[in-house]
């Protein structure tokens, strides 16, 4: 939260978040996603890298899935929310 706050103080054109919720308590994870949703609502561009693809889909306009550094899927988040099987090949367990 502190890192996100410090980054936002500079009025960034783009905010990059790499595994911002990794290793945090579930309550704090929810708070971080609330902050990400607020940042999105303000119109600040964001790049969010996270393993929790459901949370990413809920807070994204566009999704890019990489496998070994190569783009394997890309498109509007709504496409993947409506057809989660498209993600299962790369993100399913």
Backbone as numpy.savetxt, mean C-alpha at the origin, in Angstrom:
# Nx Ny Nz CAx CAy CAz Cx Cy Cz
4.97 5.67 12.78 4.14 6.86 12.78 5.01 8.11 12.78
6.06 8.08 13.57 6.95 9.23 13.63 7.62 9.47 12.28
8.05 8.41 11.63 8.70 8.55 10.32 7.74 9.11 9.29
6.51 8.64 9.31 5.51 9.14 8.37 5.24 10.62 8.65
5.09 10.95 9.90 4.86 12.35 10.29 6.00 13.26 9.86
7.23 12.81 10.09 8.40 13.61 9.69 8.43 13.81 8.18
8.10 12.76 7.44 8.09 12.86 5.97 7.01 13.83 5.50
5.85 13.80 6.14 4.75 14.68 5.73 5.02 16.15 6.05
5.88 16.41 7.02 6.20 17.79 7.37 6.91 18.53 6.23
7.47 17.80 5.30 8.21 18.43 4.20 7.32 18.71 2.99
5.99 18.48 3.13 5.05 18.64 2.02 5.52 17.90 0.77
5.66 16.59 0.86 6.21 15.83 -0.26 5.23 15.74 -1.43
5.77 15.61 -2.62 4.94 15.34 -3.79 4.58 13.85 -3.82
5.45 13.03 -3.23 5.23 11.58 -3.21 5.79 11.02 -1.90
5.04 10.12 -1.30 5.45 9.46 -0.07 5.70 7.99 -0.37
6.87 7.47 -0.03 7.20 6.07 -0.27 7.22 5.35 1.08
6.39 4.31 1.19 6.30 3.53 2.42 6.64 2.08 2.11
7.72 1.59 2.68 8.16 0.22 2.46 7.95 -0.57 3.73
6.97 -1.47 3.72 6.66 -2.32 4.88 6.48 -1.48 6.15
5.66 -0.46 6.06 5.44 0.45 7.18 4.78 -0.21 8.38
4.15 -1.36 8.19 3.45 -2.02 9.29 4.16 -3.27 9.79
5.30 -3.56 9.23 6.04 -4.79 9.57 6.39 -4.85 11.06
5.97 -5.92 11.72 6.35 -6.16 13.11 5.62 -5.34 14.14
4.57 -4.64 13.74 3.84 -3.80 14.69 2.62 -4.52 15.24
2.16 -4.08 16.40 0.95 -4.64 17.01 -0.25 -4.34 16.12
-1.24 -5.25 16.11 -2.41 -5.06 15.24 -3.10 -3.71 15.39
-3.18 -3.19 16.60 -3.82 -1.88 16.82 -3.04 -0.78 16.11
-1.73 -0.85 16.19 -0.87 0.15 15.54 -0.95 -0.01 14.02
-1.03 -1.24 13.55 -1.16 -1.49 12.11 -2.41 -0.81 11.58
-3.53 -0.95 12.30 -4.77 -0.28 11.87 -4.59 1.23 11.83
-3.89 1.78 12.81 -3.65 3.22 12.84 -2.80 3.66 11.64
-1.79 2.88 11.31 -0.94 3.21 10.16 -1.77 3.21 8.88
-2.63 2.20 8.69 -3.48 2.16 7.49 -4.46 3.32 7.48
-4.93 3.75 8.65 -5.79 4.94 8.71 -5.03 6.17 8.24
-3.77 6.28 8.65 -2.94 7.41 8.22 -2.71 7.34 6.71
-2.45 6.16 6.20 -2.24 6.00 4.75 -3.50 6.42 3.99
-4.67 6.04 4.51 -5.93 6.44 3.87 -6.11 7.95 3.90
-5.72 8.58 5.00 -5.82 10.03 5.11 -4.88 10.71 4.13
-3.66 10.20 4.03 -2.69 10.76 3.08 -3.24 10.64 1.67
-3.80 9.50 1.34 -4.38 9.30 0.01 -5.50 10.30 -0.24
-6.35 10.53 0.77 -7.47 11.45 0.62 -7.02 12.89 0.38
-5.82 13.23 0.85 -5.31 14.59 0.65 -4.74 14.79 -0.75
-4.56 13.70 -1.49 -4.06 13.82 -2.85 -2.55 13.67 -2.98
-1.86 13.39 -1.89 -0.42 13.16 -1.97 -0.19 11.79 -2.61
0.62 11.75 -3.64 0.93 10.47 -4.29 1.71 9.61 -3.31
1.42 8.32 -3.32 2.10 7.40 -2.42 2.46 6.12 -3.15
3.60 5.57 -2.78 4.01 4.25 -3.23 4.07 3.42 -1.96
3.23 2.39 -1.88 3.15 1.57 -0.69 3.57 0.15 -1.04
4.60 -0.33 -0.37 5.06 -1.71 -0.54 4.69 -2.42 0.75
3.88 -3.47 0.62 3.45 -4.19 1.81 3.01 -5.59 1.42
3.19 -6.54 2.33 2.79 -7.92 2.08 1.29 -8.12 2.21
0.64 -7.26 2.97 -0.80 -7.37 3.18 -1.54 -6.78 1.99
-1.71 -7.60 0.94 -2.26 -7.06 -0.30 -3.71 -6.63 -0.15
-4.44 -7.18 0.79 -5.83 -6.74 0.99 -5.88 -5.29 1.48
-5.00 -4.95 2.39 -4.94 -3.57 2.87 -4.44 -2.64 1.78
-3.49 -3.11 1.00 -2.99 -2.30 -0.11 -4.12 -2.03 -1.10
-4.86 -3.07 -1.47 -5.97 -2.90 -2.42 -7.00 -1.91 -1.90
-7.26 -1.95 -0.60 -8.26 -1.05 -0.01 -7.81 0.40 0.00
-6.50 0.62 -0.16 -5.96 1.98 -0.07 -5.19 2.40 -1.31
-5.48 1.77 -2.43 -4.72 2.06 -3.64 -5.64 2.37 -4.82
-5.12 3.17 -5.72 -5.80 3.41 -6.99 -5.27 2.44 -8.04
-3.98 2.18 -7.97 -3.32 1.35 -8.97 -2.40 0.36 -8.25
-2.28 -0.85 -8.82 -1.47 -1.90 -8.20 -0.43 -2.40 -9.21
0.77 -2.61 -8.70 1.83 -3.23 -9.50 2.37 -4.39 -8.67
2.37 -5.59 -9.24 2.90 -6.77 -8.55 4.21 -7.14 -9.23
5.26 -7.25 -8.42 6.58 -7.63 -8.92 6.91 -9.05 -8.50
7.58 -9.77 -9.38 8.13 -11.08 -9.04 9.58 -11.08 -9.50
10.47 -11.23 -8.55 11.91 -11.20 -8.83 12.30 -9.95 -9.63
11.70 -8.83 -9.24 12.05 -7.55 -9.85 11.38 -7.25 -11.18
10.52 -8.13 -11.65 9.83 -7.93 -12.92 8.34 -7.70 -12.67
7.75 -6.79 -13.44 6.32 -6.54 -13.33 5.57 -7.72 -13.92
4.69 -8.35 -13.09 3.91 -9.48 -13.57 2.42 -9.15 -13.66
1.98 -8.18 -12.90 0.59 -7.71 -12.94 0.57 -6.22 -12.71
-0.32 -5.55 -13.38 -0.51 -4.12 -13.13 -1.91 -3.74 -13.56
-2.48 -2.76 -12.89 -3.81 -2.29 -13.25 -4.48 -1.58 -12.10
-5.71 -1.14 -12.33 -6.47 -0.47 -11.27 -6.75 -1.43 -10.11
-6.67 -0.92 -8.90 -6.91 -1.75 -7.72 -8.30 -2.36 -7.76
-9.26 -1.65 -8.32 -10.63 -2.17 -8.38 -10.71 -3.46 -9.20
-9.87 -3.59 -10.23 -9.84 -4.82 -11.02 -9.44 -6.02 -10.17
-8.47 -5.82 -9.31 -7.98 -6.92 -8.48 -8.90 -7.19 -7.30
-9.58 -6.16 -6.82 -10.54 -6.37 -5.73 -11.73 -7.18 -6.23
-12.13 -6.94 -7.48 -13.26 -7.65 -8.06 -12.89 -9.07 -8.47
-11.62 -9.30 -8.81 -11.16 -10.61 -9.27 -9.89 -11.01 -8.51
-10.04 -11.37 -7.24 -8.86 -11.68 -6.43 -8.07 -12.88 -6.94
-8.68 -13.73 -7.76 -7.95 -14.90 -8.28 -6.78 -14.48 -9.15
-6.84 -13.28 -9.71 -5.72 -12.78 -10.51 -4.46 -12.64 -9.65
-4.66 -12.31 -8.38 -3.53 -12.14 -7.46 -3.08 -13.47 -6.84
-3.98 -14.43 -6.78 -3.66 -15.71 -6.12 -2.43 -16.39 -6.69
-2.23 -16.28 -7.98 -1.08 -16.93 -8.61 0.23 -16.42 -8.04
0.28 -15.14 -7.71 1.53 -14.55 -7.22 1.56 -14.31 -5.72
0.39 -14.10 -5.13 0.36 -13.71 -3.71 -0.33 -14.72 -2.81
-0.95 -15.72 -3.36 -1.67 -16.71 -2.56 -0.73 -17.66 -1.83
-1.25 -18.20 -0.75 -0.47 -19.20 -0.01 -1.17 -20.52 0.00
